[in-house]
Amino acid sequence: MQTSPDRHEYPAHWEADVVLRDGGTARIRPITVDDADRLVSFYEQVSDESKYYRFFAPYPRLSAKDVHRFTHHDFVDRVGLAATVGGEFIATVRYDRIGADGTPASAPADEAEVAFLVQDAHQGRGVASALLEHIGAVARERGIRRFAAEVLPANNKMIKVFTDAGYTQKRSFEDGVVRLEFDLEPTDRSLAVQYAREHRAEARSVQRLLAPGSVAVIGAGRTPGGVGRSVLGNIRDAGYTGRLYAVNRALPDGQKELDGVPAHRSVRDIDGPVDLAVVAVPAEHVTEVVTECGEHGVQGLVVVSAGYAESGPEGRERQRALVRHARTYGMRIIGPNAFGIINTSPRVRLNASLAPEVPRPGRIGLFAQSGAIGIALLSRLHRRGGGVTGVTGVSTFVSSGNRADVSGNDVLQYWYEDPDTDVVLMYLESIGNPRKFTRLARRTAAAKPLVVVQGARHGAAPQGHAVRATRLPHATVSALLRQAGVIRVDTITELVDAGLLLARQPLPGGPRVAILGNSESLGLLTYDACLAEGLRPHPPQDLTTAASAADFHTALSRALADDRCDAVVVTAIPAVGEGPVGDAALAEALRSASAAAPSKPVLVVHVELGGLAEALSAAASTAPQAASGNPRQNAPSPTTAAEQLPAGEAAAEAPEGAHLIPAYPAAERAVRALGQAVAYAQWRRDAAEPGKVPEYEDINEKGAAALIDGLLARGQGLTLGTDETCDLLGHYGVRVHRALPAPTPDAAAEAARDLGYPVALKATAPHLRHRADLGGVRLDLADEEQLRRSYAELTELFGAPEELRPVVQRMAPRGVDVVVRAVIDPAAGAVLSFGLAGAASQLLGDTAHRLIPVTDREATSLVRSIRTAPLLFGWRGSAPADTRALEELLLRVSRLVDDHPEVVAVTLEPVVVASHGLSVLGASVRLAHPPARDDLGPRTLPAY
């Protein structure tokens, strides 16, 4: 690395891996003096036309002076970055700081000239766009605020790179050259462009893994059994439509096939491209395999091999080396320690997993970090007719194992626009980048349901997962996910139940539920369950045990036609003596009535109706579908297959496009799934009109910024004093009631005279602060006599004034005490929290949360989302609190933290919300230099 004294230390933090437009990866890093040979080799592979566009003249080769200039940088005024694949340059970018006259300059000059050169073979992959993001971030770090670029008019590709970036820019034409100038401060448009490029690139990288044109299984054993041989057989038996190869270095000379699949001793021996390699060799041999794959041009890896981070520190280092090595060649990895991937599309039919059977094709995307959970879910898919819901099957399945590279975020990017996926189910044991996951989840949930169950909620993440630290409790993370539209469930059973409903039933238009059936008791249980889930059920309609299929049809049709009904739950118990014929008739009656009113969801609750379960599934075989020529292609008959179903685990099957009726063995499960669908449907309606972040004329953003800068000049982080807190909050229109210290009775009396009676006397010692239940507060003291008596009582009960730290404060109008908090979490971002003050709310965890910035609609919902919210709205005849003033306070605090990320924590406690207005009686603010926000920087893959 560079050691010359006029150069700064090598900036290793500028190194990054990025996903390119075509789904491959590249490494971006600073160019150093050690790169001279790489630069010359790179330049020799660039076409004469590209060289002309770069230098505005024929420039066949670089001189020694050029090479020195392009490899010697001070990493401040002169910076060069290179994009590399396989250790070789594929593109370069460089900036040189210039002054107002266009000549080389140093700080404080804040403009720089920038220029790119991309190898012709890699043009069109989005390399220049990625380099522009990174060189822009470097320039901002070094105090450069503006780039200038001169481009020949014919160089349309490079002009498009600059103009499409989304920055504020100015364009001019002089002396036959186009001059572009643009500010480097991120804008809403530049961030939108960056996110769109990130989406396309990451979605494409997953698509290359899930729909490869050719697959090699490396480590397919010579004898039956073993992981590699099993995966090979599963791919073959699923009827994979692409080219399949077996690779085993121990194959005898002359052996050309393994289980009917072309076999080779090395992937290098395969004549033709390999898009995906499934690696099933011992961990100590994986590095060699990755090298061979990279040199052969393999696009991605599924590593099922174990022995990595899940095995301890040594394995963790081995995992880091694996990821770094694979990315060197532009490859992405699923795993290691992965269960595998499945794509049921008839165009692909890929089962590159350890699952011996392929779930039937369907509309559900399924992601599981845990192999064990993946096995359990796929097993249930098989037992329940090949579909998670028993209604429809799986479009794609990904089990990421240690998710060292490809994560749930990447797969969400793919599923968002995947036309074969309507519902997304995810089992997560950790969220590596909560801020990004929340952003992607919000976008996905606006288009299709996203159901998540999170494991390891009350402990550390699994050993194999690299997870960012967060100070937020699980309940807060769950609340933030729900804000993003995620349907949060607690168990795998609920995951399946919610998916069963959402896969092929319409979303309910509201919470009004009709209940009908042939069991009064089951109807009442369903009614109670609806109330418990916050739904609005109609009184159950009892059809009696004598009800026929026609009676069910009539009742269901009438309920669906009722404008006061948003969903229908049908309850059914066995009819004595009718057998399969009656069950089939009931299933057809429900199906035909539902089909006549397709805009409302219908659910069935049934008790041990094995025949009905069979009838509801009888329109198609329940066995996993196989491709033609598959040894497992002989599917069992519907009757045989139904015998595999657990009681009550079935759903109606119907022609493609029809609504299919889900069935549940318990009222609670059906209603819980319906409640989740109702909440999600309401979120979708609200998300269509998200509200706005209001502007307030009395906010003094510049004054607050100046105050913060002055305070932070004292040190790295500090908790503000009372006066400073009041000053800062005052800039945002938040007025805090003064509290004057009262170290003696005389001082208390003087403070009271200054403030005016009536007053409150409070102990502010840490163990008594905000603990009125302990007796450390005296209210409504009307005169000096009462004040002095209360002062004596407090000191007698709790000790000397030095221990109590008493203060005197003017009484505020009576109302409801609440707490408002905001905190910046390093992983999740800025979070606004709200709840009622007091031990009861703390004990019950009755606090609501929203991500900052909060819109006016979100502030309204925040106030109403706690369980104790009725106390604010006139509960039991009390005067309603001024919730509009409370919502405005929440919005002002949100603006403060959003405008000034240096404000890392705010607490307003208590805030007394009266019938008219509110009073902030206590406040604290903490300042610190904000943590870096990777969502505002250039696109990068997680560092290893």
Secondary structure, DSSP 8 states (H G I E B T S, - for coil): ----TTS----GGG-EEEE-TTS-EEEEEE--GGGHHHHHHHHHTS-HHHHHHHHSS---S--HHHHHHHH---SSSEEEEEEEETTEEEEEEEEEEE-TTSSB--TT--EEEEEEEE-GGGTTSSHHHHHHHHHHHHHHHTT--EEEEEE-TT-HHHHHHHHTT---EEEEEETTEEEEEEE-S--HHHHHHHHHHHHHHHHHHHHHHHS-SEEEEET--SSS-SHHHHHHHHHHHTT-SSEEEEE-TT--TT--EETTEEEESSGGG-SS--SEEEE-S-HHHHHHHHHHHHHHT--EEEE----SGGG-HHHHHHHHHHHHHHHHTT-EEE-SS--EEEE--TTT-EEEES-SS---EEEEEEEES-HHHHHHHHHHHHHTTSSTTSSSBEEEEEE-TT-SSS-HHHHHHHHHH-TT-SEEEEEES--S-HHHHHHHHHHHHTTS-EEEEESSTTS---TT-------S-HHHHHHHHHHTT-EEESSHHHHHHHHHHHHHS---SSSEEEEEES-HHHHHHHHHHHHHTT-EE---EE--TT--HHHHHHHHHHHHH-TT-SEEEEEE---TTTHHHHHHHHHHHHHHHHHHSTTS-EEEEESS-HHHHHHHTTTS--S----TT-TT-----HHHHHTTS-TT--B---STTS---BEESSHHHHHHHHHHHHHHHHHHHHHHS-------TT--HHHHHHHHHHHHTT-SEEE--HHHHHHHHHTTT--B--EEE-SSHHHHHHHHHHH-SSEEEEE-STTTTT-GGGT-EEEEE-SHHHHHHHHHHHHHHH--HHHH-EEEEE-----EEEEEEEEEETTTEEEEEEEE-SHHHHHHT-EEEEESS--HHHHHHHHHSSTTGGGGTTGGG-----HHHHHHHHHHHHHHHHH-TTEEEEEEEEEEE-SS-EEE--EEEEEE-----TTSS-------
